[in-house]
Amino acid sequence: MTSRTTPSRLRVALAAAVATALGTAGLTALSGSASAAAAGVTVQYRTSATGATADQAEPWLKVRNTGSGGLPLSSVKVRYYFKADAAGTAYRFACSWAVKGCAHITGTFGTPANATATADRYLEIGFTARAGTLAPGADTGDMQLRFHRADWQTLRQSDDYSFGASQTSYADWTKVTASVSGSTVWGTSPGGDDPTDPPTDPPTDPPAGGQSLFDDFDYSTSGDPRISANGWNVRSNAGGPGVPGATWAPENVTFAASGGNSVMNLRTSTAGTPESTRQTEVLTKAMKFRNGTYAARVRFSDAPVSGPDGDRLVQTFFTINDLKAPMADDYAEYDFEYLPNGGWGEPANILYTTSWETYDPDPWQAVNQHSEARTSFAGWHDLVLTIDDSSIKYYVDGQLSGTHDAAYLPERPMSINFNQWLIDLAGQTSTTPRSYDEQVDYVLHVKDQVLTPAQVTAKVSAYRAAGTTFEDKVPG
């Protein structure tokens, strides 16, 4: 057990209200259709990891429609072939950035029917229906993809069929294959394998069933009545955490399109005084979430939108219940907290993942376990928290970043929260106005099921392919 001695971070007590589920839209991805005979596709490749060995392979790809008609990307599969480092080695896929949006790109590993000395595995890239249709002559733009060993040991690329160490700029690459509706239209496979061979490892389909909350944050303004109807509260009441006397400002929560999806923007601003400080928080009204999987795609920022930098800012995704009394043993809180300018004794950016047993606000005492990473996390990140009967696990971009003990498991249900606030005003004393943004693409909770990060991606992609922007089946 470790404890982090930080200033008190009292949260507002939450109202007990249950959101009404808005339907039971299916999770089946929309199927695209294309005539393989009329289709034409080329695939371009480059790599930003050129070494014979690397922490991760980075096959960046573009798919171009060279046919005469529109090409639904959901009908396209692209395979990158490689040699496993050892028998039984597991691999994990991630998308760093893509013009089409990483949420619309899938990656699954398989074993070819006819293995060769340079290819006994492949990574198959696919697309959801919401990736859209390519017009003749159009391409997908950058797909900055990567994969790594599940144990994060060094992998060898020099003996991989599809790897090209000298390919540092995009060019046609026939060592990756592309199929349309199951028929190969581009490239040469290493062993003449049928592109319809199903991927086998690891499975990314999430378990069937499961009572879930999903929100794509497809709203108009912070006053959109659907926000409250869907069980959310945009905070306006006074209180901690943060600068005493600061305002929690609903008008600073806005919604806009980004990367083909709607995103929620939390803006925190100050001119160096408590009266000028505007903090933001969005939280579920109901405390009804306990074991299972929590996930969100969050964009952290290191620099202000405008004005001088340096404020001790906290950007978060967390789940919590109320502290009924100092050191109460039924309190629970599980945090992703990013401090872009340090704070709590840290001089620079740090990401905390923290599991709380309890605390006393006065005098301050804390019982928690935390992990930390001292590096910049500016940009979009996939955050996954899983809680079962034995442990709490935190993942960032598919990588396990912390496993915490069973002693910190929750005794009572919790709410789901996002907020952005200032620890104090000592980090930047200027009276010049400045503001900071934290963005949220989606949130997902699956009750009593532990999903892998890849299964989270698949479930979110299925919601979006079905056109489902909100669902809440989690009982109160």
N, C-alpha and C positions, 0 to 999 in steps of 0.2 A: 504494500500500500504506500502511495506517495500522496502528498498534499501540496497544493499550490496555494500560497497565501496571497490572495488578491483582494482588492477592495470589495465591499459587499455589492452583490449584483441582484438586489431584490427585484423580483418580477411581480407584476400586478396579479392579483387574484383573478381567476378566470370564471366567467359565468358558465353554468352548466346547461348548455343548450345543445340539442342534437340536430345536425343538418339532415334535410330530407334528400334521399337519393333521387337523382334525376333520370333514372332509367337504367336499362340493362343492355346497353349497346354491346354487341358482340366484339370479341377480340380477334376475329379472323381478319387478317390483312386482305385488302382488296387485291384482286388478281388482275395483273395487266395482261394484255394480249397483243401479240405481234406475229406477223407472218415471217417465219425464219427464212423462207425462200426469198422474200423481198428485202429482208433486213441486211444492213451492212454496218459493221462496227470495226473500229480500230481502237487499240489501247496503247496509250503512251505511258512511259515509266521513267522515274528517276529515283534516286535514293539520296538521303541526307546523312546516312550512316554508311560510309564507304569502307570501313576497316574489315579485315578478314574476320575479326571477332568484334563483338559489340554487346552492350547491355541489352539492346533491342534492335530488331530489324525495322527499317523504315521504308517500305515500298510505297512511294507516292504515285498516284495513278490519275489518268484522265481517260474517260470513255467518250469517243466521238461517234456520232451517227453519220455514216457514209451512205445510208440508204436513201430512197426517194420519198419515204413517208415518215410520219412521226413514230418515235420509238419510245414506248413506255419503259421507263427504267426498271420497273418492277419485274419485267420479263428478262432482265439481263443478269448473268452471273459471270464473275471474273475470278479466275484461279491463279494464285501465285504458288509455285511449287518449291519445296525446300526439303532438306535432309534433316531429320531429327537428330539432336545431339547424342541421345542415348535412348535405348528401348524404354518405352513407358513415359518419356518426358512429356509433360503437359505444357500447353502454351496458352497465352491470353492475348486477346485482340483489343486494340483501342484506336479510336479516331481522334486525332489531335485537333483537326480543323478541316472543314470542307465547305466549298461554295454552296453545295446543296443542303448543308446542315448535317452534322454528325448523327442527329437523331433519325435521319432517313437512310442511314447506311448500316448494314449488318456485316458481321464478320464471323465465320464459323470454320472450324478446323476439321479436316477429313483425311482419310487414308486412301490413296489411289489403289485401284484394283491391281495394277501392274507396277510395283515399286521398282525404282532403279537406284543406281549408286549415288545419284544426286537428288533424288526425289522420292521419299517415302511418306511425305505428308504434303498437304496443301492448305492454304488459307483461301476460303471462298468468300468473295465480296458480293453482297446482294443489296437491293434497294427496296424500301417500302413504297407503297403506292403514292405517298405524298412527296416522294422525290420528283414526281412529275414525268413529263414526256419531253424527249429531245427532238427538236425540229431537225430536218435535214441539214447537215453541215454543222450543227451545234455540238458542243461537248459539255461535260459535267463541270469543267473547271477543276481546280485543285482538289484532290482528296488526299490529305496528309495522314496516312495510315501508319500503324506500327503494331508490332507484336513482340512478345517477350516470353521467356520461360516463366512458368508459374512460380518457380522458386527464385526468380530473379538472378540466377547464375548466368555467367557469360555464355552467349551462344556463338556458334561458328557459322559465318555466312559464306565463306569462300568455297564451300562444297555444295551450295544451294543452286539448283537448276535455274531458277528465275532471277537470281541475284546478278547485278552488273555493277562492279565497283567503279567503273569509269562513267556510269550514267548519272552525271551530276546536273543534267538539264533534261527536260522532257524530250523524248523521241519515241517513235513507234518501236514496240518491243514484242516480238513474237514468242518470247519465252513465258509470257503469260497468255492464258487462253480466255476467250469470251464466248459465251453461248447466249442465244436468244430463244426463249421458250424450249430449252433443252437441246437445241441443235448448235453445234460449234460453228461459229462464223469468223473466228479470229484466233491466230496463234497455233503453236504446235505443242501438244502435251508430251512430256518426256517418255511415257510408256504407252501411248495410244489409248489412254483411258477414256471411257465414256464420261462426258461431262455431267451426266445425270446421276452418277454415283452419289449417294447421299453423304453429306458430312457426318462424321461419327464421333469426334472428340474435340472439345468437350461439348455436351449438349447445352444449348442456350435457351431452349424452350422453357419458360417458367412452369412450375407445377400447375396442374389444373385446379380450378376453383380458387378459393381464397377470398376472403372479404376484404375489399380494397377501397382506398381513397386515392383518386387521381384528379389533379387539377392542372390544366394547361395554362391557367391564368389568362384566359381569353375574355377580358373585360374592357370596358370603355374608360371609366374613371374610378377613383376611389369611392365615389358615391353611387356606383352602379348597384342597383338593388339586388342583383344576382349574387354579389359578394356575400352579403348577409344571408341570403336565402341558401347559399351553398355552405354556410357554417363558419364563415370567416369574420373576424373583427379587425377593422383598421383602427389602430389605437389612437385615442385622443385624450385619455385621462392622464393626469399628472402622476409623478412618482418615478422610482428608479427602474432600471439602472441609469447611470450616466450623470451628466452635469446637473447638480441641484438647481432648480428653477428653470430648466430647459422645457420646451414645449414638444409634445409628441404630435406631429403635424400630419393629419390624413391627406391633406392636399399635396404633400410631397411624395405620395405613393401614386405612381402613374403607370400606364400600360401602353406598349407600342409594339409594332412588328419588328422582328429582327431575325435574319437567317431563315425566313419562311415560317417562323412561329411567333406567337404573341409572348412577350416577356413582361414581367413585373419589375418596375424600377423603384427602389427605395433610395431617396435622396436625403442626406443629412447635411445641414449647412450651419454655419456660424460666422459671426464677425468678432469672435473673441470674448463675448460676454454671455452670461447665462440667458439674458433676455433675448438675445439674437440667435440662440441655438435652437435648431429644429431637428429633432430626431424622428426616426420612423420605425414602426413595428406592425407586422401583420401576423395574426395568430388565430388558431381555431377557437371557437366559442366553447366547444365541448372538450373535456378531458376524458377521452375514451380510448386512447391508444396506449398499448403496453408492449407485449412481445411481438416480434415480427421484423419486417424490413422497412426502413425509412430511406428514402432517396430523394435527391434534388439535384438539378443542374444549376450551379450558381456561378455568377461572374463576380470575382473580387477585383478591386482596383487598388493600385499603389499610389496613384496621384489624384489630386482633386480635378473636378471638371473645370474649375476656374479658381483663381486666387492662389495664395501661397500654400505650400505643402507643409506637413509636419505634425498635424493634429494626431493625438493618440486615439485612433478610431478602432472600433470593434465591429466587424462584419460577420454575421452569424447565420447558421441554420441549426435549430436545436429542438428538443422535446423536453417537457418539464411539467411538474405538478406543484401545488402550493405548499409552502413550509407552514405547517400548522402551529409549530412552536419551535423555539431555538433547539437545535440538535435533534429534532424529531426524526425517528428512524424510519418513517414511511415516506420521507421526501425522496424525489428522484429527479435527475436532470442529466441530459446527454447532449454535449455541445460539439459543433464545429465552430471555432472562433478564430477569425483571421485578424491579426493586428498588423496592418501594413507599415506603420511607423513605430512599432514597439509599444511599450507600456508595461505596467506591472513589473518593473525592474528590467525589462528586456530593451536593448538599445535599438533594435531594428526589426524587420518583418519576421513574423512567426505565426505558424498555424498550430493552435491547440486543439486536440480532441480530448474531452474530459468527461468522465463518468462520476457523478456525485452521489454520495451516500446521504450527507446532511451538512448543515453549517449553522453557525450562530452569528448573526450580524453584529452584535455588540455585547462584549468584545469579540472581534472577528476570530472565528475558528472555522476550519474547513476540513471535511473528511472526503477526499476524492482521489481518483487515480487519473493521471493524464499522460498523454504522449504529445510530442511536439516536433515540428520540422521548421528549422530556421533557414528559410529561403523565401524568395518571392513566389507568391501564388496568384499574381495578377493574371486575369483572363478567366475563361470558362473552365469549370471543373465539375466532374461527376462525383458527388458525395453520397456514400452509402453507409448506413448504420444498421447492423443486425443485432437483435437481442433474442436469445433463446434461454433455456433453463440452465445453461452452464457458463455463458460468457457474453460479453459485449464486444463487437468488432467494428472497426471503422476502416473504410476504404476511401481512397482518393484516386480518381482516374483508374479504377480497377486494381490498384495496388493496396495491399493491407498495410495500414499505417499504425494500427494499435489494436491490441487485444487486452481487454480489461477483465478483472476477476468477477466471479459469481457473487462475491460479497456486495457488489454494487448493482445487482439486478433490481428492477423496480418492484415495489410492493403494491403500488396503486397506478391506475391509468394516468395518462398525461395529455397535454395539448401539443400541437405542432406549431412552431414559431419561426419567423424570420425577423431579425431587427438589425439596425445599424445605429450606433450611438458613440458618444465621446466619453472616454474614461474621465477626462478633466480637460482644462483649458491651458495646461502648463506646457504641452508639447509645442504649441505655436501660439505666441502671445500677441501676434499682429491683430489689429482691428480691421484689416481688409477682409471683406466678405469672401468666403470660399465654400465650396460644396463638394460632396463626394457621393458617388453612386455605387450601389450594390444591385445586381440584377438576378432575377430568378426565372428560369425557363419553365420548369414544371416541378411538382412535388408528387411523390407516390408513397403510400403506406400499404403494405400487405400484412394483414393480421395473422399472427402465429405461423408464418412461413419465412424461412431464411432463404433468400434468393442470392445468387451470385451477382456480381456487377453485370456480367453478360446477360443474365436472365432479367435483370432490371431493364437493361437497354432493349431487350426483345419485347418486354411487356409494354414499355412506353411506346415503342414503335408500333405495336399492335393497336394500342389505343388511338394513336394518330392516324394510322392507316384506316381505321374504322370511322374516323371523323369524330371520335369521342373527346370532348374538351373537358368534361367533368363527370365524375362518378363517385358516389359515396355509399358503400354497402357495409361499412363498419358499424356494428350495432352500438347504441349508446350505453 
